[in-house]
């Protein structure tokens, strides 16, 4: 919960001196559950467009909560990404 509160607080602390970049430069892994009923599947590809060093991995049996439903698959993807 604290992490989410800090995320919202940070929205108010933007530097008014310039326009922030929408590009995410570091290597980025997006893991997307194909059965997600809360977010449109096209949002995964849309997000990837902002990540020039990004990779999208789809988890076929995962929903919005795929890290709870498919923890072994998510852990394998994250371990491979950081490995």
C-alpha positions, 0 to 999 in steps of 0.5 A: 500500500505504501508503494502505491501511495508514494506513486500517487504522491510523486505525481504532484512532484514533477519538475515544472521547468520542462516537459517530461519524456514519455520514453522509458530508456532502461531495458523494460519487461512487460508481462501481460496476462492475455485473459485480463478483463480490466485492461485492453490487450492493445495497451500492452503494445501501446506501452511497449512503443514507449520502451525502445529497449522493451520486451513484451511477454504474454502469459496465456492463462494469466488475468490482471493478477497473473503474478498471483495466478502464475507465480512460477511463470512470472518468476521465470520471466523476471529471473531470465530478464535480470539474469 
